[in-house]
């Protein structure tokens, strides 16, 4: 199923540029769907929720520790 999306002119130009660069890289024509799929996978959006904040423990100030504790509680609740 296809759909139409609204994007601004700078985004359209950037997407076109990305499409051209990927076509040069792969040596074949790509659809915009292929390009968007590549960009989504390369961002690893599905892994954002799985990142650990443990690596920052001990490096944060007072405000950072409070934020860390809240995020840690959320992380434990999600496990």
C-alpha positions as CSV (number, residue, x, y, z in Angstrom):
1,X,0.0,0.0,0.0
2,X,1.4,3.4,-0.9
3,X,0.7,6.8,0.7
4,X,1.5,10.4,0.3
5,X,3.4,12.3,2.9
6,X,3.9,16.1,3.4
7,X,7.6,17.2,3.6
8,X,9.2,20.6,3.4
9,X,11.4,21.6,0.5
10,X,14.7,21.3,2.5
11,X,13.7,17.8,3.6
12,X,12.8,16.9,0.0
13,X,16.2,18.0,-1.2
14,X,18.0,16.2,1.5
15,X,16.1,13.0,0.8
16,X,16.9,13.4,-2.9
17,X,20.6,13.8,-2.1
18,X,20.6,10.8,0.1
19,X,18.9,8.8,-2.6
20,X,21.5,9.8,-5.2
21,X,24.4,8.9,-2.8
22,X,22.9,5.5,-2.0
23,X,22.3,4.8,-5.7
24,X,26.0,5.5,-6.3
25,X,27.0,3.3,-3.4
26,X,24.8,0.4,-4.4
27,X,25.2,0.9,-8.2
28,X,21.5,0.6,-8.9
29,X,18.3,2.6,-8.8
30,X,16.4,2.9,-5.5
31,X,12.9,3.9,-4.6
32,X,12.3,6.6,-2.0
33,X,10.8,3.8,0.1
34,X,14.1,2.0,0.0
35,X,16.0,5.2,1.0
36,X,13.6,5.9,3.9
37,X,13.9,2.3,5.1
38,X,17.7,2.5,4.9
39,X,17.7,5.7,6.9
40,X,15.4,4.3,9.6
41,X,17.4,1.1,10.0
42,X,20.7,3.1,10.1
43,X,19.3,5.2,13.0
44,X,18.6,2.1,15.0
45,X,15.4,3.7,16.3
46,X,14.3,0.3,17.7
47,X,17.3,0.3,20.1
48,X,16.7,3.7,21.7
49,X,14.6,2.2,24.5
50,X,17.2,-0.5,25.2
51,X,20.1,1.8,25.8
52,X,21.5,1.6,29.3
53,X,22.2,4.6,31.4
54,X,24.5,2.6,33.7
55,X,27.5,3.9,31.7
56,X,26.9,7.4,33.1
57,X,26.8,6.5,36.7
58,X,29.4,8.3,38.7
59,X,29.9,11.0,36.0
60,X,26.8,13.0,36.8
61,X,26.3,16.0,39.1
62,X,23.4,16.3,41.6
63,X,20.8,17.1,39.0
64,X,22.2,14.4,36.7
65,X,21.9,11.8,39.5
66,X,18.2,12.6,40.0
67,X,17.6,12.2,36.3
68,X,19.6,9.0,36.3
69,X,17.6,7.6,39.2
70,X,14.3,8.4,37.5
71,X,15.5,6.8,34.3
72,X,16.8,3.8,36.1
73,X,13.4,3.2,37.8
74,X,11.7,3.4,34.4
75,X,14.3,1.0,33.0
76,X,13.7,-1.5,35.8
77,X,9.9,-1.2,35.4
78,X,10.2,-1.9,31.7
79,X,12.2,-5.1,32.2
